[in-house]
Amino acid sequence: MLQGFNKACVEECSLLGAPASGGLRAQAYAQMGDWKAAKKAMEEPRVLQWTCEHVGMTFPMLVDLGARQSSGEIDVLNLMGGASIMQHVVVPEDMGPLRFESSKLERKELPGRGLGVVAKADIALGELLIAARPIELIRPGDPDWQYQADMAYLEEVLTRRLLHRCMDCDASCIEEVFSLFDGQGHGARWAPHAWRSDDFALPMPQGAASAELYARLRGVVKHNAHRWPGKHPSSSLPAPGLGLWLWPPMINHALESDGRPNCAHVFVGDVMLFRATAPIRAGEEVLDRYSTPLADHFEFTLHTLAAHGMRDPVYEATAASWQALQEGFHGAPPPQLPAEKKPLAETLAAIERKVTWSNGVHSVVLPEYEALRDRYKASKSDSLAPPEVRALNLLCVLGFKFEGRAAALEWRSELARRLGLARPMHFAQVKLWAELLERFEHLKGSLSSKEEKLLEEVDSDVSKCAAFWTLGRASMETSAGEWKQSFVDWARGSGYSYEWFSTVSLEEFAKQPSEL
C-alpha cells in the first residue's frame, strides 16, 4: 500500500478476497481519518482476526476508540491527565487519534469573509465543536527549534517540515494542508504523472519541486498556523511553539463589529479543543478570536491581525482613542470611549511613566494607588481593553503593597471576572482561577473572613470552568474532588505564567498580612 494513496487503495482492496480486503480497507480508512468507515470494515467476517495477525493486536482497539471519538465520545478529563503526565507537551498516542468535527458544522463561502465555518443546525452552549491533533507542530526542544526565535523563524521551520512531507508523497497531509487558505485559494491542485512499469512517478501537488509549492506552503502557514503555549524542556520557562491544525484555522476571527466570539478553545497537550460559549443558531458563523484577552497593548492584536492580512476598523479606532487619552488629549473623550475612561487613562499613564523612570512600583505612593483604584472602579465595563489589563496588573501588586494580600487576591479575581465577561471560558480565565485556587490552598488555616468569602467565589468559578471543559462528568473511577483537582492540575501546568501574581513565591505571598 503506497503511502498517501488511500482512496485508490480502498478501491483496489475492494477487489481482493475476504478477509484481506476488509483489513486493508480498514487500514486505508484509518490513514484517511475516517474511523467510522474503518470500524465498519473491521466488522466484516474474519477481518478482526486478520488485522490482529497481520497489522497488530492494538489496531482494532485504536479503530474502535477512533470511531467513538469521531462521534464526540471524548473523555476530556482523561486527556488532561495524560497531558499532565507528559508535561503538557503531547497527549499520548494510545489515547486515540482524537479527530472530531461536529456534524453540525460546515465550511461555507461567506460574502466578504472568504471561507468560514457555519452551523448547519442549532448548537447548544458548551457543545463540543472540534477536537484535533496537529498536522505538524514545532515544540520547544526540537532539533530545528531555537530559543527566543521569532515567529518568522518558526514559520520558516514549519514550512520546511511541511515541504518535506509533501515531497515524501504524504498525500493525506497534502490534501489536508492545501484545504486551508494559502493567500490565493484552496485545494492541492494535483498534477498527476503517467505510471511506467520500470519506474513510477507519484502524483504531486501543483508546483512540486519548485518555488511555487514552497510559496503556497508558506502562505498556508502564514494564514493558518497557531502559536502553541509550550515551555522550554530544561528550564520550564515559557517558550512558544508553532503548529498547524486542520479545522481550527478554518474558524474566522470575530471583529469588534461581530460582537463577542461564540466559541473558545484550549490546548490539552498538543490537542486543540473547541466548545461553544454561546448558543449558535443554524446559519450563524462560528467565530473565535486570534488574540488573547490578556494582551496589555493594542499592538499585539493589531500585529496579529496584520499577519493574517486583516484589519478591524472598530478596534483600531478604540486603540487610537485610548492612545490619545494617555498622551494627554485635552477636551471631551473621543466618541469611541465613555467619559469615565478618561480619568483612568490619565492616572494610569502618569503612574506608568513614574514606574518606568523611577524605582519601579516602589516609587508609587498610596494616594496614587487610591486614585487608580477609584478611577478603575468608576469606569469598568463588560469589555476589557489593554490599558485596563495593565491597570489591573498594577492594582494587584500595589494592592499587595498598600492593603495586604487580600487586596491582591481581590484584584487578581477582578481580572479573571473581566476576562469572563469579555471572553467567556477562554483559557486565560481558566488559568487565572486555577492559579488563585492554588494560592488559597497554600493559605489554608490563615485566611481572613474576607479571604474566606473570596475563596468561595474562586472555588465556584473553578468548578464552572471544569464543568464546561470536561462536560461536568467524572469517570466511574474518579470522585468529584479528584475530578476538579485533575482539571486544576492541568490548568495550572498548561500555558504561561502571567505578570507579578504568577511569579511571586507562595512563601512571600503568605508572609504578607491579609490586611494592612
C-alpha positions as CSV (number, residue, x, y, z in Angstrom):
1,M,0.0,0.0,0.0
2,L,1.6,3.2,-1.2
3,Q,1.7,6.0,1.4
4,G,-1.0,8.6,0.8
5,F,-2.9,6.8,-1.9
6,N,-5.6,5.7,0.5
7,K,-8.7,6.3,-1.7
8,A,-7.1,4.3,-4.6
9,C,-6.2,1.6,-2.1
10,V,-9.8,1.3,-0.9
11,E,-11.0,0.8,-4.4
12,E,-8.2,-1.7,-5.2
13,C,-8.7,-3.6,-2.0
14,S,-12.4,-4.0,-2.7
15,L,-11.4,-6.3,-5.5
16,L,-9.4,-8.6,-3.1
17,G,-10.9,-11.6,-1.3
18,A,-12.0,-11.5,2.3
19,P,-10.7,-11.0,4.9
20,A,-7.7,-9.2,3.5
21,S,-9.9,-6.8,1.6
22,G,-11.6,-5.6,4.8
23,G,-8.4,-5.5,6.7
24,L,-6.6,-3.4,4.1
25,R,-9.6,-1.1,3.7
26,A,-9.7,-0.6,7.4
27,Q,-6.1,0.5,7.4
28,A,-6.7,2.8,4.5
29,Y,-9.7,4.4,6.1
30,A,-7.8,4.8,9.3
31,Q,-5.0,6.6,7.4
32,M,-7.6,8.9,5.9
33,G,-9.0,9.7,9.4
34,D,-12.4,8.0,8.5
35,W,-12.6,6.0,11.7
36,K,-16.3,5.1,11.4
37,A,-15.6,3.6,7.9
38,A,-12.6,1.7,9.3
39,K,-14.8,0.3,12.1
40,K,-17.4,-0.8,9.6
41,A,-14.7,-2.6,7.6
42,M,-13.4,-4.3,10.8
43,E,-16.9,-5.7,11.4
44,E,-16.8,-7.8,8.2
45,P,-16.4,-11.6,8.7
46,R,-12.9,-12.7,9.9
47,V,-11.4,-9.2,9.5
48,L,-10.8,-8.7,13.2
49,Q,-8.6,-11.9,13.3
50,W,-6.8,-11.0,10.1
51,T,-5.9,-7.5,11.4
52,C,-4.7,-8.9,14.7
53,E,-2.4,-11.3,12.8
54,H,-1.2,-9.0,10.1
55,V,-1.4,-5.5,11.5
56,G,-1.2,-5.8,15.2
57,M,-3.2,-6.5,18.3
58,T,-3.7,-2.9,19.2
59,F,-5.1,-1.8,15.8
60,P,-8.7,-3.0,16.4
61,M,-8.7,-1.1,19.7
62,L,-7.4,2.0,18.0
63,V,-10.1,1.8,15.4
64,D,-12.8,1.3,18.0
65,L,-11.5,4.3,20.0
66,G,-11.2,6.4,16.9
67,A,-14.8,5.7,15.8
68,R,-16.1,6.6,19.2
69,Q,-14.0,9.8,19.3
70,S,-15.2,10.8,15.8
71,S,-18.7,10.6,17.2
72,G,-17.8,13.0,20.0
73,E,-17.2,10.5,22.8
74,I,-14.1,12.1,24.2
75,D,-13.1,11.8,27.8
76,V,-11.6,15.3,28.2
77,L,-10.6,14.8,31.8
78,N,-8.6,11.7,30.9
79,L,-6.9,13.7,28.2
80,M,-6.0,16.4,30.7
81,G,-4.5,13.8,33.0
82,G,-2.5,12.3,30.1
83,A,-1.2,15.7,29.1
84,S,-0.2,16.5,32.6
85,I,1.8,13.2,32.8
86,M,3.6,14.2,29.6
87,Q,4.5,17.7,30.9
88,H,1.8,19.2,28.7
89,V,3.9,18.5,25.6
90,V,1.7,15.9,24.0
91,V,-1.4,13.7,24.6
92,P,-0.1,10.1,24.5
93,E,-0.8,8.3,21.2
94,D,-2.6,5.5,22.9
95,M,-5.3,7.9,23.9
96,G,-6.6,7.8,20.3
97,P,-6.5,9.7,17.1
98,L,-8.6,12.5,18.7
99,R,-10.2,13.7,15.5
100,F,-13.7,15.1,15.8
101,E,-15.6,17.7,13.8
102,S,-19.2,18.2,14.8
103,S,-21.7,17.1,12.2
104,K,-23.4,20.4,12.8
105,L,-20.5,22.3,11.2
106,E,-19.9,23.1,7.5
107,R,-17.4,25.1,5.6
108,K,-19.1,27.8,3.5
109,E,-18.2,30.7,1.3
110,L,-19.2,33.9,3.1
111,P,-19.6,37.3,1.4
112,G,-16.6,39.5,2.2
113,R,-15.0,36.9,4.5
114,G,-14.0,34.0,2.3
115,L,-14.5,30.5,3.6
116,G,-15.8,30.2,7.2
117,V,-17.4,27.7,9.5
118,V,-21.2,27.9,9.8
119,A,-23.6,26.0,11.9
120,K,-25.8,23.6,9.9
121,A,-28.1,23.1,12.9
122,D,-28.6,24.8,16.3
123,I,-25.6,24.3,18.6
124,A,-26.1,24.4,22.4
125,L,-23.9,26.3,24.9
126,G,-21.0,24.1,25.8
127,E,-21.3,21.7,22.9
128,L,-18.0,20.2,21.6
129,L,-17.2,21.6,18.2
130,I,-13.7,20.3,17.3
131,A,-11.0,18.1,18.7
132,A,-7.8,17.9,16.7
133,R,-4.3,16.7,16.9
134,P,-1.8,18.8,14.9
135,I,-0.9,18.1,11.3
136,E,2.6,19.3,12.3
137,L,3.9,21.0,15.4
138,I,7.3,22.6,16.3
139,R,7.9,22.0,20.0
140,P,10.5,23.7,22.2
141,G,13.5,21.5,22.3
142,D,13.0,20.1,18.8
143,P,16.3,20.0,16.8
144,D,15.1,22.8,14.5
145,W,13.6,24.9,17.3
146,Q,15.6,27.9,18.6
147,Y,15.3,29.6,22.0
148,Q,13.9,33.1,21.7
149,A,13.3,32.6,18.0
150,D,10.8,35.0,16.5
151,M,7.6,33.9,14.6
152,A,9.3,34.4,11.2
153,Y,11.8,31.8,12.1
154,L,9.2,29.3,13.4
155,E,7.1,29.9,10.3
156,E,10.1,29.1,8.1
157,V,10.8,25.8,10.0
158,L,7.1,24.8,9.9
159,T,7.1,25.4,6.1
160,R,10.2,23.3,5.6
161,R,8.7,20.4,7.6
162,L,5.5,20.5,5.5
163,L,7.5,20.7,2.3
164,H,9.5,17.6,3.3
165,R,6.3,15.7,3.9
166,C,4.8,16.8,0.6
167,M,7.9,15.7,-1.3
168,D,7.7,12.4,0.5
169,C,4.3,11.9,-1.2
170,D,2.3,12.1,2.0
171,A,-0.9,12.7,0.0
172,S,-3.1,12.7,3.1
173,C,-1.0,15.5,4.5
174,I,-1.1,17.4,1.2
175,E,-4.8,17.2,0.9
176,E,-5.3,18.5,4.5
177,V,-2.7,21.3,4.3
178,F,-4.0,22.6,1.0
179,S,-7.6,22.6,2.1
180,L,-6.5,25.6,4.1
181,F,-6.3,29.1,2.6
182,D,-2.9,29.8,1.1
183,G,-3.4,33.5,0.4
184,Q,-4.9,32.8,-3.0
185,G,-7.2,29.8,-2.7
186,H,-7.7,26.3,-1.5
187,G,-7.0,22.8,-2.9
188,A,-3.9,20.7,-3.7
189,R,-4.5,21.1,-7.4
190,W,-3.0,17.7,-8.2
191,A,-0.7,17.3,-11.2
192,P,-0.7,13.5,-11.9
193,H,2.1,11.8,-13.8
194,A,1.9,8.7,-16.0
195,W,3.0,5.4,-14.5
196,R,5.5,3.2,-16.2
197,S,6.3,-0.5,-15.4
198,D,10.0,0.2,-15.0
199,D,9.5,3.3,-12.8
200,F,6.7,5.2,-11.3
201,A,6.2,8.9,-10.8
202,L,3.8,9.7,-8.0
203,P,1.0,12.3,-8.3
204,M,2.2,15.6,-6.7
205,P,0.5,18.9,-5.9
206,Q,0.8,21.7,-8.5
207,G,4.2,23.3,-8.3
208,A,6.0,20.3,-6.8
209,A,9.8,20.6,-6.5
210,S,9.6,24.3,-7.3
211,A,9.4,27.7,-5.7
212,E,5.7,27.7,-6.3
213,L,5.0,24.8,-3.9
214,Y,7.1,26.4,-1.2
215,A,5.4,29.7,-1.7
216,R,2.0,28.0,-1.4
217,L,3.0,26.2,1.8
218,R,4.4,29.5,3.2
219,G,1.1,31.1,2.6
220,V,-0.8,28.3,4.3
221,V,1.5,28.6,7.4
222,K,1.2,32.4,7.4
223,H,-2.6,32.4,7.3
224,N,-3.3,29.3,9.5
225,A,-0.6,28.5,11.9
226,H,-1.3,28.7,15.7
227,R,1.1,29.7,18.4
228,W,1.4,26.8,20.8
229,P,2.0,27.7,24.5
230,G,5.0,25.5,25.2
231,K,7.7,25.5,27.8
232,H,11.5,25.1,27.5
233,P,12.2,21.4,28.3
234,S,15.0,22.1,30.7
235,S,14.1,25.5,32.3
236,S,10.3,25.2,32.1
237,L,10.3,28.9,31.1
238,P,7.6,30.0,28.6
239,A,8.7,29.2,25.1
240,P,6.2,29.2,22.2
241,G,6.0,26.6,19.6
242,L,4.1,26.8,16.3
243,G,1.7,24.3,14.8
244,L,-0.8,23.6,12.1
245,W,-4.2,22.0,12.8
246,L,-6.8,21.2,10.2
247,W,-10.2,22.6,11.4
248,P,-9.2,25.2,14.0
249,P,-7.8,27.8,11.5
250,M,-11.0,27.5,9.4
251,I,-12.8,29.3,12.2
252,N,-12.7,33.1,11.4
253,H,-11.7,35.9,13.7
254,A,-14.6,37.8,15.4
255,L,-14.2,41.5,14.6
256,E,-15.4,44.0,17.2
257,S,-18.4,44.7,14.9
258,D,-19.3,41.0,15.2
259,G,-19.7,41.2,18.9
260,R,-18.3,38.6,21.3
261,P,-17.0,35.3,19.9
262,N,-19.3,32.4,20.3
263,C,-16.7,29.7,20.9
264,A,-13.4,29.3,22.7
265,H,-10.5,26.8,22.5
266,V,-7.9,25.3,24.8
267,F,-4.8,23.3,24.3
268,V,-4.7,19.9,26.1
269,G,-1.1,18.9,25.4
270,D,-0.9,19.2,21.6
271,V,-4.7,18.7,21.1
272,M,-7.0,21.7,20.4
273,L,-10.5,21.6,21.8
274,F,-13.3,24.0,20.8
275,R,-16.6,24.4,22.6
276,A,-19.5,26.8,22.0
277,T,-19.5,29.6,24.6
278,A,-23.0,30.7,23.5
279,P,-25.9,29.1,21.7
280,I,-25.3,29.2,17.9
281,R,-28.3,29.1,15.6
282,A,-28.4,27.3,12.3
283,G,-26.9,29.5,9.6
284,E,-24.7,31.6,12.0
285,E,-21.0,31.7,11.6
286,V,-18.8,30.2,14.3
287,L,-16.3,32.8,15.5
288,D,-13.2,32.8,17.7
289,R,-10.6,35.5,18.3
290,Y,-7.0,35.1,17.2
291,S,-5.7,37.3,20.0
292,T,-5.5,36.8,23.8
293,P,-7.8,38.9,26.0
294,L,-4.8,39.4,28.3
295,A,-3.0,41.5,25.6
296,D,-1.8,44.5,27.5
297,H,-1.1,46.6,24.4
298,F,-3.3,47.2,21.4
299,E,-0.3,46.5,19.1
300,F,-0.3,42.8,20.0
301,T,-3.8,42.3,18.4
302,L,-3.1,44.7,15.6
303,H,0.1,42.9,14.6
304,T,-1.7,39.5,14.9
305,L,-4.4,40.7,12.5
306,A,-1.9,42.3,10.1
307,A,-0.1,38.9,10.0
308,H,-3.3,37.4,8.7
309,G,-3.9,40.2,6.2
310,M,-6.8,41.6,8.3
311,R,-7.9,44.9,9.8
312,D,-10.5,45.7,12.4
313,P,-11.6,49.4,12.0
314,V,-13.5,49.5,15.3
315,Y,-10.6,48.1,17.2
316,E,-8.2,50.5,15.5
317,A,-10.4,53.4,16.4
318,T,-10.6,52.3,20.1
319,A,-6.8,51.9,20.1
320,A,-6.4,55.4,18.8
321,S,-8.8,56.8,21.3
322,W,-7.0,55.3,24.3
323,Q,-3.7,56.4,22.9
324,A,-4.9,60.0,22.6
325,L,-6.2,60.0,26.2
326,Q,-2.9,58.6,27.5
327,E,-0.9,61.1,25.6
328,G,-2.7,64.0,27.4
329,F,-5.5,64.6,24.9
330,H,-7.5,67.7,26.1
331,G,-11.2,68.1,25.7
332,A,-14.0,65.6,25.7
333,P,-13.1,61.9,25.3
334,P,-13.2,60.5,21.8
335,P,-16.6,59.2,20.9
336,Q,-15.4,55.5,21.0
337,L,-14.9,55.8,24.8
338,P,-17.2,56.6,27.7
339,A,-16.4,59.8,29.6
340,E,-15.3,57.9,32.7
341,K,-12.5,56.2,30.8
342,K,-10.6,59.5,30.5
343,P,-9.6,59.8,34.3
344,L,-8.5,56.2,34.3
345,A,-6.3,56.6,31.2
346,E,-4.7,59.8,32.6
347,T,-4.0,58.3,36.0
348,L,-2.6,55.1,34.5
349,A,-0.4,57.0,32.1
350,A,1.1,59.1,35.0
351,I,1.8,56.1,37.2
352,E,3.3,54.1,34.3
353,R,5.7,57.0,33.5
354,K,6.7,57.1,37.1
355,V,7.2,53.3,37.3
356,T,9.3,53.4,34.1
357,W,11.6,56.3,35.0
358,S,11.8,55.9,38.8
359,N,12.3,52.9,41.1
360,G,9.6,50.7,39.6
361,V,6.4,50.1,41.6
362,H,8.3,51.0,44.8
363,S,8.1,54.6,43.6
364,V,4.3,54.7,43.7
365,V,2.7,56.2,46.8
366,L,-0.6,55.5,48.5
367,P,-2.6,58.4,47.0
368,E,-1.6,57.4,43.5
369,Y,-2.8,53.8,44.2
370,E,-6.0,55.1,45.6
371,A,-6.6,57.3,42.6
372,L,-6.0,54.4,40.2
373,R,-8.3,52.1,42.3
374,D,-11.2,54.6,42.5
375,R,-11.0,55.5,38.8
376,Y,-10.9,51.9,37.7
377,K,-14.0,51.1,39.8
378,A,-15.8,54.1,38.3
379,S,-15.1,53.1,34.7
380,K,-15.2,49.3,34.5
381,S,-17.5,47.7,31.8
382,D,-18.0,44.3,30.1
383,S,-15.3,44.9,27.5
384,L,-11.6,44.7,28.5
385,A,-9.1,47.0,26.7
386,P,-5.3,46.5,27.0
387,P,-4.9,49.6,29.2
388,E,-7.4,48.1,31.7
389,V,-5.4,44.9,31.7
390,R,-2.3,46.9,32.6
391,A,-4.3,48.8,35.3
392,L,-5.5,45.6,36.9
393,N,-1.9,44.2,36.9
394,L,-0.7,47.3,38.6
395,L,-3.5,47.4,41.1
396,C,-2.7,43.8,42.1
397,V,0.9,44.4,43.0
398,L,0.1,47.9,44.5
399,G,-2.8,46.5,46.5
400,F,-0.5,43.8,48.0
401,K,1.9,46.7,49.0
402,F,-0.6,49.1,50.5
403,E,-3.6,47.0,51.6
404,G,-2.3,43.4,52.0
405,R,-2.6,40.1,50.3
406,A,-6.4,40.1,50.4
407,A,-6.4,43.1,48.1
408,A,-4.0,41.4,45.7
409,L,-6.3,38.3,45.7
410,E,-9.3,40.5,45.0
411,W,-7.6,42.4,42.1
412,R,-6.5,39.1,40.5
413,S,-10.0,37.8,40.9
414,E,-11.3,41.0,39.3
415,L,-9.1,40.4,36.3
416,A,-10.5,36.8,36.0
417,R,-14.0,38.2,36.2
418,R,-13.4,40.7,33.5
419,L,-11.9,38.0,31.3
420,G,-15.1,36.0,31.8
421,L,-17.2,38.9,30.7
422,A,-15.1,39.7,27.6
423,R,-14.2,36.1,26.5
424,P,-16.2,33.5,28.5
425,M,-14.3,30.3,29.2
426,H,-11.1,31.5,27.4
427,F,-8.1,29.6,28.7
428,A,-6.7,32.8,30.3
429,Q,-9.8,33.0,32.5
430,V,-9.4,29.3,33.4
431,K,-5.7,29.7,34.2
432,L,-6.2,32.6,36.5
433,W,-9.0,31.0,38.5
434,A,-6.9,27.8,38.9
435,E,-3.9,29.8,39.9
436,L,-5.9,31.7,42.5
437,L,-7.2,28.4,43.9
438,E,-3.6,27.3,44.4
439,R,-2.8,30.4,46.4
440,F,-5.8,29.8,48.6
441,E,-4.8,26.2,49.2
442,H,-1.4,27.4,50.4
443,L,-3.0,29.9,52.7
444,K,-5.4,27.5,54.3
445,G,-5.6,27.9,58.1
446,S,-4.6,31.6,57.9
447,L,-7.5,33.1,55.9
448,S,-9.3,36.1,57.0
449,S,-13.1,36.3,56.7
450,K,-12.7,38.5,53.6
451,E,-10.4,35.8,52.0
452,E,-12.8,33.0,53.0
453,K,-15.6,34.7,51.2
454,L,-13.4,35.3,48.1
455,L,-12.3,31.6,48.2
456,E,-16.0,30.6,47.9
457,E,-16.2,32.6,44.7
458,V,-12.9,31.2,43.3
459,D,-13.9,27.6,44.1
460,S,-17.2,28.1,42.4
461,D,-15.7,29.6,39.3
462,V,-13.1,26.9,39.0
463,S,-15.9,24.3,39.2
464,K,-17.8,26.1,36.4
465,C,-14.7,26.1,34.2
466,A,-14.1,22.4,34.9
467,A,-17.7,21.5,34.2
468,F,-17.7,23.5,30.9
469,W,-14.5,22.0,29.5
470,T,-15.0,18.4,30.8
471,L,-18.8,18.4,30.3
472,G,-19.1,18.2,34.1
473,R,-18.5,14.4,34.1
474,A,-16.1,12.5,36.1
475,S,-15.2,8.9,35.1
476,M,-16.6,6.0,37.1
477,E,-13.2,5.8,38.9
478,T,-13.0,9.5,39.7
479,S,-14.6,11.2,42.7
480,A,-16.0,14.8,42.4
481,G,-12.9,16.1,44.4
482,E,-10.5,14.2,42.2
483,W,-12.3,15.4,39.1
484,K,-11.8,19.0,39.9
485,Q,-8.3,18.5,41.2
486,S,-7.3,16.8,37.9
487,F,-8.7,19.8,36.0
488,V,-6.9,22.3,38.2
489,D,-3.6,20.4,37.9
490,W,-3.9,20.6,34.1
491,A,-4.8,24.3,34.1
492,R,-2.0,25.3,36.4
493,G,0.6,23.3,34.4
494,S,-0.6,24.5,31.0
495,G,0.1,27.8,29.3
496,Y,2.3,30.6,30.6
497,S,2.7,32.4,33.9
498,Y,1.3,35.9,33.8
499,E,2.7,39.0,35.5
500,W,3.7,39.6,39.1
501,F,1.0,37.4,40.7
502,S,2.2,34.4,38.8
503,T,5.8,34.9,39.7
504,V,5.8,35.9,43.4
505,S,6.6,32.9,45.5
506,L,3.9,31.2,47.6
507,E,6.0,31.8,50.7
508,E,6.5,35.5,50.1
509,F,2.8,35.9,49.4
510,A,1.8,34.1,52.6
511,K,4.0,36.3,54.8
512,Q,2.1,39.4,53.9
513,P,-0.8,40.1,56.3
514,S,-4.3,39.8,54.9
515,E,-4.9,43.4,55.7
516,L,-2.5,46.3,56.5
